[in-house]
Amino acid sequence: MGGMDWHYETAKDTGLSFIDRLKECPREPDPLVYAARVVSAVAIRAALRTYLRFDIVGREHLPRNESFVLVANHASHLDAVALLSALPLRSLHRAYPLAARDYFCANSARLALTAIIANVMLFDRDGLEGLKLCKRLLDEPGNVLLMFPEGTRSIDGLVDLFRRGVGLLLAGTPYPVVPCYLDGTFGAWPKGTLVPRPARVRLVIGEARTYERVEQNDIGVLQICADLRHAVLALAPEPRPKTARPISKEVYQ
């Protein structure tokens, strides 16, 4: 047809191996990966409901039509899929649980499984490039970041200090952040066990907040870490068990 100017651009990950494509973020669209992710999500949600009696409280607090951050305590490999289960299936390809590169890239099978099922976003624990990418994703509408600011799974079920990365990301920015508390995931699948065991798991979602007026300095960063940690702990079930280590013993890194 005359008069039509066609312009074709190859995918940015053309020429990369399948595993290397999974290391990229955001990833190029892949219909097969998308289909596998949705099928897996449906199966996982059914298993959570039947095997772990999973339920969600406060889903109405999730922002709509804008990018946001979900922040939660971290005690189990179940945590990421539990948070993802609060999102519509259509949002899964733009929801990114942050995952440590040194752990998930150590094994190709582990990387492939988590990238396909959970769409994990790899980051270096002490790098700033990951924060820049997070901000770019949040500047686009419709993306969701899942963050576990403790940095690693708890070994005793108690909520540890929140590391500086979440404060560095949110200080002085308009990004909504939603605190969440995951109850029961430690009992169901604690660190060091091979398979989950039957237990009751609940996700409690709090109200979104922003830290646009918090200054981008050390004091502001630590203020955000402390405030978010308090907001997460405030969602723990009543009567509240011992869920957190004493603040006097914490040293922010």
C-alpha positions as a printed NumPy array, in Angstrom:
array([[  0.   ,   0.   ,   0.   ],
       [  1.485,   3.325,  -1.048],
       [  2.066,   6.198,   1.311],
       [  2.609,   4.05 ,   4.384],
       [  5.885,   4.473,   6.22 ],
       [  6.712,   1.278,   8.107],
       [  9.266,   1.41 ,  10.855],
       [ 10.328,  -1.801,  12.561],
       [ 12.503,  -2.012,  15.662],
       [ 13.901,  -5.293,  16.884],
       [ 13.432,  -6.255,  20.516],
       [ 16.136,  -4.964,  22.817],
       [ 16.973,  -8.486,  23.989],
       [ 17.409,  -9.914,  20.48 ],
       [ 20.426, -12.198,  20.378],
       [ 20.411, -12.95 ,  24.108],
       [ 19.919, -16.441,  25.487],
       [ 16.654, -17.269,  27.26 ],
       [ 18.301, -17.014,  30.7  ],
       [ 19.985, -13.721,  29.83 ],
       [ 16.636, -12.333,  28.654],
       [ 15.161, -13.227,  32.035],
       [ 17.913, -11.253,  33.774],
       [ 16.823,  -8.064,  31.997],
       [ 14.276,  -5.721,  33.561],
       [ 11.858,  -4.577,  32.384],
       [ 11.693,  -7.6  ,  30.116],
       [ 10.517,  -7.571,  26.535],
       [  6.981,  -8.99 ,  26.081],
       [  6.92 , -12.761,  25.615],
       [  3.499, -14.398,  25.029],
       [  4.696, -17.82 ,  26.209],
       [  6.14 , -16.417,  29.432],
       [  3.002, -14.338,  29.97 ],
       [  0.781, -17.397,  29.532],
       [  2.919, -19.487,  31.892],
       [  2.839, -16.69 ,  34.477],
       [ -0.949, -16.384,  34.435],
       [ -1.496, -20.151,  34.57 ],
       [  0.957, -20.404,  37.465],
       [ -0.733, -17.528,  39.286],
       [ -4.149, -19.169,  39.032],
       [ -2.742, -22.455,  40.373],
       [ -0.819, -20.736,  43.164],
       [ -3.855, -18.736,  44.278],
       [ -5.954, -21.894,  44.404],
       [ -3.251, -23.695,  46.418],
       [ -2.924, -20.771,  48.842],
       [ -6.667, -20.761,  49.493],
       [ -7.029, -24.512,  49.952],
       [ -3.738, -25.545,  51.565],
       [ -2.997, -22.419,  53.619],
       [ -6.511, -20.97 ,  54.046],
       [ -5.118, -17.737,  52.654],
       [ -7.196, -14.58 ,  52.866],
       [ -6.618, -10.905,  52.175],
       [ -7.807,  -7.954,  54.262],
       [ -7.747,  -4.375,  52.956],
       [ -7.477,  -4.972,  49.223],
       [ -9.462,  -1.743,  48.719],
       [ -6.414,   0.229,  49.89 ],
       [ -4.436,  -0.639,  46.761],
       [ -4.065,   2.42 ,  44.489],
       [ -5.653,   2.272,  41.056],
       [ -4.426,   3.67 ,  37.764],
       [ -1.011,   4.66 ,  39.134],
       [  2.266,   3.039,  40.02 ],
       [  2.946,   2.207,  43.652],
       [  5.158,   0.254,  46.045],
       [  4.078,  -2.64 ,  48.263],
       [  6.195,  -3.047,  51.411],
       [  5.938,  -6.03 ,  53.769],
       [  7.72 ,  -8.081,  56.393],
       [  9.707, -11.027,  55.057],
       [  9.895, -14.48 ,  56.606],
       [  9.257, -16.951,  53.791],
       [  9.436, -17.68 ,  50.068],
       [  5.627, -17.533,  50.224],
       [  5.702, -13.773,  50.819],
       [  6.136, -12.646,  47.215],
       [  3.405, -14.9  ,  45.78 ],
       [  1.077, -13.864,  48.617],
       [  1.549, -10.182,  47.746],
       [  1.157, -10.893,  44.027],
       [ -2.106, -12.685,  44.777],
       [ -3.6  ,  -9.372,  45.929],
       [ -3.155,  -7.927,  42.418],
       [ -5.373,  -8.488,  39.349],
       [ -4.018, -11.104,  36.956],
       [ -3.651,  -8.458,  34.245],
       [ -1.169,  -6.586,  36.48 ],
       [  1.252,  -9.461,  36.996],
       [  3.45 ,  -8.644,  33.99 ],
       [  4.058,  -5.161,  35.412],
       [  4.53 ,  -6.187,  39.04 ],
       [  8.157,  -6.625,  40.094],
       [  9.212,  -8.264,  43.361],
       [ 12.751,  -7.065,  44.108],
       [ 15.153,  -9.983,  44.461],
       [ 18.848, -10.11 ,  45.318],
       [ 20.942, -10.828,  42.238],
       [ 23.59 , -12.813,  44.126],
       [ 20.971, -15.297,  45.381],
       [ 18.722, -15.723,  42.363],
       [ 21.437, -15.659,  39.688],
       [ 23.457, -18.337,  41.472],
       [ 21.242, -21.016,  39.919],
       [ 19.739, -20.857,  36.404],
       [ 16.772, -23.034,  37.324],
       [ 15.962, -20.817,  40.306],
       [ 16.225, -17.7  ,  38.156],
       [ 14.024, -19.118,  35.402],
       [ 11.367, -20.332,  37.838],
       [ 11.102, -17.079,  39.777],
       [ 11.384, -14.803,  36.738],
       [  8.63 , -16.641,  34.881],
       [  6.282, -17.154,  37.825],
       [  6.908, -13.995,  39.862],
       [  8.542, -11.605,  37.344],
       [ 11.315, -10.855,  39.842],
       [ 13.481,  -7.792,  39.316],
       [ 17.121,  -8.503,  40.109],
       [ 19.157,  -5.924,  41.987],
       [ 22.529,  -5.653,  43.688],
       [ 22.141,  -5.391,  47.448],
       [ 24.414,  -2.365,  47.793],
       [ 24.027,  -0.773,  44.35 ],
       [ 22.316,   2.477,  43.372],
       [ 21.578,   1.467,  39.784],
       [ 18.689,  -0.641,  41.015],
       [ 17.139,   2.386,  42.716],
       [ 17.383,   4.379,  39.495],
       [ 15.572,   1.601,  37.633],
       [ 12.902,   1.462,  40.342],
       [ 12.265,   5.174,  39.945],
       [ 12.021,   4.863,  36.177],
       [  9.43 ,   2.106,  36.551],
       [  7.429,   4.097,  39.097],
       [  7.449,   7.14 ,  36.824],
       [  5.425,   5.094,  34.319],
       [  1.752,   4.42 ,  35.165],
       [  0.66 ,   0.904,  36.03 ],
       [  3.819,  -0.586,  37.545],
       [  4.011,  -2.149,  41.003],
       [  7.187,  -2.765,  43.009],
       [  7.186,  -5.35 ,  45.796],
       [  9.812,  -4.64 ,  48.436],
       [ 10.915,  -6.485,  51.564],
       [ 13.035,  -3.844,  53.311],
       [ 14.499,  -6.266,  55.858],
       [ 16.67 ,  -7.452,  52.977],
       [ 16.411, -11.16 ,  53.721],
       [ 14.025, -13.674,  55.254],
       [ 13.699, -13.649,  59.032],
       [ 15.132, -16.713,  60.764],
       [ 12.806, -16.443,  63.785],
       [  9.669, -14.724,  62.482],
       [ 10.512, -11.378,  64.084],
       [ 10.534,  -8.22 ,  61.962],
       [ 14.057,  -6.859,  61.646],
       [ 15.163,  -3.32 ,  60.82 ],
       [ 14.241,  -1.826,  57.458],
       [ 17.324,  -1.069,  55.411],
       [ 18.038,   2.251,  53.799],
       [ 17.083,   1.351,  50.228],
       [ 13.344,   1.886,  50.734],
       [ 14.005,   5.287,  52.286],
       [ 16.357,   6.295,  49.486],
       [ 13.713,   5.331,  46.94 ],
       [ 10.801,   7.173,  48.558],
       [ 12.279,  10.297,  50.17 ],
       [ 11.054,  13.434,  48.42 ],
       [  9.005,  11.494,  45.839],
       [  5.24 ,  11.271,  45.205],
       [  5.189,   7.491,  44.814],
       [  2.43 ,   5.885,  46.931],
       [  3.696,   3.14 ,  49.226],
       [  1.364,   0.588,  50.806],
       [  2.448,  -1.137,  54.054],
       [  1.414,  -4.801,  54.385],
       [  1.719,  -7.42 ,  57.093],
       [  2.054, -11.108,  56.24 ],
       [  0.835, -13.299,  59.084],
       [  1.545, -17.027,  59.134],
       [  4.063, -17.376,  56.304],
       [  6.878, -18.054,  58.763],
       [  4.916, -20.915,  60.3  ],
       [  3.967, -22.266,  56.883],
       [  7.373, -22.17 ,  55.189],
       [ 10.24 , -20.912,  57.366],
       [ 13.74 , -20.456,  56.067],
       [ 15.607, -23.755,  55.843],
       [ 12.599, -26.023,  55.181],
       [ 12.013, -27.712,  51.829],
       [  8.231, -27.591,  51.4  ],
       [  5.371, -25.559,  52.924],
       [  3.291, -27.111,  55.668],
       [ -0.404, -26.48 ,  56.363],
       [ -1.001, -23.236,  58.264],
       [ -3.29 , -20.244,  58.15 ],
       [ -1.835, -17.326,  56.184],
       [ -3.283, -13.825,  56.032],
       [ -2.24 , -10.673,  54.188],
       [ -3.311,  -7.386,  55.779],
       [ -3.022,  -4.325,  53.53 ],
       [ -2.794,  -0.86 ,  55.077],
       [ -3.53 ,   2.576,  53.694],
       [ -1.204,   4.106,  51.132],
       [  1.088,   6.97 ,  52.124],
       [  3.696,   9.144,  50.458],
       [  6.923,  10.786,  51.611],
       [  7.015,  13.67 ,  49.172],
       [  7.73 ,  16.188,  51.938],
       [ 10.505,  14.183,  53.573],
       [ 13.944,  15.562,  52.796],
       [ 16.382,  13.446,  50.794],
       [ 19.046,  13.155,  53.479],
       [ 20.138,  10.613,  56.077],
       [ 17.594,  11.796,  58.634],
       [ 14.765,  11.623,  56.116],
       [ 15.799,   8.178,  54.9  ],
       [ 15.904,   6.756,  58.433],
       [ 12.61 ,   8.43 ,  59.256],
       [ 10.948,   6.638,  56.354],
       [ 12.469,   3.289,  57.345],
       [ 11.214,   3.658,  60.917],
       [  7.777,   4.931,  59.897],
       [  7.18 ,   2.144,  57.381],
       [  8.346,  -0.517,  59.813],
       [  5.956,   0.843,  62.434],
       [  3.126,   0.9  ,  59.869],
       [  3.784,  -2.738,  58.931],
       [  3.888,  -3.868,  62.558],
       [  0.683,  -1.962,  63.329],
       [ -1.135,  -4.308,  60.928],
       [ -0.199,  -7.433,  62.919],
       [ -3.199,  -9.292,  64.374],
       [ -4.554,  -8.495,  67.835],
       [ -3.496,  -9.403,  70.444],
       [ -0.104,  -8.75 ,  68.911],
       [  2.527, -11.386,  69.579],
       [  6.169, -10.477,  69.865],
       [  6.774,  -9.575,  66.232],
       [  9.705,  -7.173,  66.317],
       [ 13.097,  -6.909,  67.918],
       [ 13.569,  -4.029,  70.369],
       [ 14.31 ,  -0.785,  68.562],
       [ 17.097,   0.058,  70.981],
       [ 19.129,  -2.797,  69.529],
       [ 18.748,  -1.728,  65.917],
       [ 21.454,  -0.086,  63.877],
       [ 20.452,   1.142,  60.413],
       [ 22.989,   0.317,  57.773]])
